[in-house]
């Protein structure tokens, strides 16, 4: 079950980034925004240049993933640390995780840290892809199909362009195993520095929302004692 929890974390991290291209709505203020293609291009460039990022993951309904929430910090090389909340056998389970080098460390509510080879997780998803401009968030943003500008909204106190669109399933198949179709939703891009602030995507019978914060913070991630 612990190994499944580790895999679930990594898959949903991808799901969160992938969801950034997805669903619904409309707005009269779209004409006041830059062309959505330009907004997404600038966001891809800004996110592709990051050395680190923090993000919060939350789910609604039944998106078909075991992760119900999480707060994580990630380095460009794929090292990561944080806390995730999973649903396993109908029960909520909180886990701490640390990914360093070739190893994954997992700690539940009880017991100590357990170590697993990182390749077990990367067989389903490589965490280093998240900030890779050729494979991760940047690539996903430039793959949004039929993007439409909606309006400008506040996200955590920052002005952001809201864009809706669709990410073709074949683009994200390697990052989100198990998806049966395209992902629809919204992305919110900072008007000031073009960084991706928020993603909300429709996944199966629910939704995944990811908020990005602490861009380029000087994280030092090390293996637990």
ChimeraX attribute file (.defattr): number of C-alpha atoms within 10 A of each C-alpha:
attribute: neighborCount
match mode: 1-to-1
recipient: residues
	/A:1	8
	/A:2	14
	/A:3	14
	/A:4	11
	/A:5	22
	/A:6	22
	/A:7	18
	/A:8	20
	/A:9	26
	/A:10	21
	/A:11	24
	/A:12	25
	/A:13	24
	/A:14	24
	/A:15	24
	/A:16	28
	/A:17	30
	/A:18	36
	/A:19	31
	/A:20	34
	/A:21	32
	/A:22	26
	/A:23	24
	/A:24	15
	/A:25	10
	/A:26	14
	/A:27	13
	/A:28	9
	/A:29	13
	/A:30	18
	/A:31	13
	/A:32	12
	/A:33	17
	/A:34	13
	/A:35	14
	/A:36	22
	/A:37	18
	/A:38	12
	/A:39	24
	/A:40	28
	/A:41	16
	/A:42	20
	/A:43	25
	/A:44	25
	/A:45	18
	/A:46	16
	/A:47	24
	/A:48	21
	/A:49	14
	/A:50	17
	/A:51	17
	/A:52	22
	/A:53	22
	/A:54	20
	/A:55	20
	/A:56	20
	/A:57	24
	/A:58	18
	/A:59	24
	/A:60	14
	/A:61	13
	/A:62	14
	/A:63	17
	/A:64	14
	/A:65	19
	/A:66	22
	/A:67	26
	/A:68	22
	/A:69	21
	/A:70	22
	/A:71	17
	/A:72	19
	/A:73	24
	/A:74	26
	/A:75	25
	/A:76	20
	/A:77	16
	/A:78	19
	/A:79	23
	/A:80	25
	/A:81	24
	/A:82	17
	/A:83	20
	/A:84	24
	/A:85	20
	/A:86	22
	/A:87	15
	/A:88	14
	/A:89	9
	/A:90	8
	/A:91	8
	/A:92	12
	/A:93	16
	/A:94	20
	/A:95	19
	/A:96	19
	/A:97	25
	/A:98	24
	/A:99	25
	/A:100	19
	/A:101	14
	/A:102	13
	/A:103	16
	/A:104	24
	/A:105	20
	/A:106	21
	/A:107	18
	/A:108	16
	/A:109	9
	/A:110	8
	/A:111	7
	/A:112	11
	/A:113	16
	/A:114	14
	/A:115	17
	/A:116	16
	/A:117	13
	/A:118	18
	/A:119	13
	/A:120	16
	/A:121	21
	/A:122	16
	/A:123	9
	/A:124	16
	/A:125	23
	/A:126	20
	/A:127	26
	/A:128	17
	/A:129	20
	/A:130	29
	/A:131	24
	/A:132	20
	/A:133	19
	/A:134	13
	/A:135	18
	/A:136	23
	/A:137	26
	/A:138	26
	/A:139	23
	/A:140	24
	/A:141	26
	/A:142	19
	/A:143	21
	/A:144	25
	/A:145	17
	/A:146	11
	/A:147	22
	/A:148	22
	/A:149	25
	/A:150	22
	/A:151	18
	/A:152	21
	/A:153	16
	/A:154	13
	/A:155	16
	/A:156	11
	/A:157	7
	/A:158	13
	/A:159	16
	/A:160	24
	/A:161	28
	/A:162	28
	/A:163	33
	/A:164	27
	/A:165	25
	/A:166	23
	/A:167	27
	/A:168	19
	/A:169	15
	/A:170	12
	/A:171	16
	/A:172	24
	/A:173	15
	/A:174	14
	/A:175	26
	/A:176	21
	/A:177	14
	/A:178	11
	/A:179	16
	/A:180	11
	/A:181	14
	/A:182	21
	/A:183	25
	/A:184	24
	/A:185	25
	/A:186	28
	/A:187	29
	/A:188	28
	/A:189	27
	/A:190	21
	/A:191	19
	/A:192	10
	/A:193	11
	/A:194	20
	/A:195	24
	/A:196	29
	/A:197	24
	/A:198	24
	/A:199	26
	/A:200	27
	/A:201	31
	/A:202	24
	/A:203	28
	/A:204	16
	/A:205	10
	/A:206	14
	/A:207	21
	/A:208	30
	/A:209	23
	/A:210	27
	/A:211	20
	/A:212	18
	/A:213	18
	/A:214	12
	/A:215	18
	/A:216	15
	/A:217	15
	/A:218	11
	/A:219	17
	/A:220	10
	/A:221	15
	/A:222	13
	/A:223	16
	/A:224	15
	/A:225	4
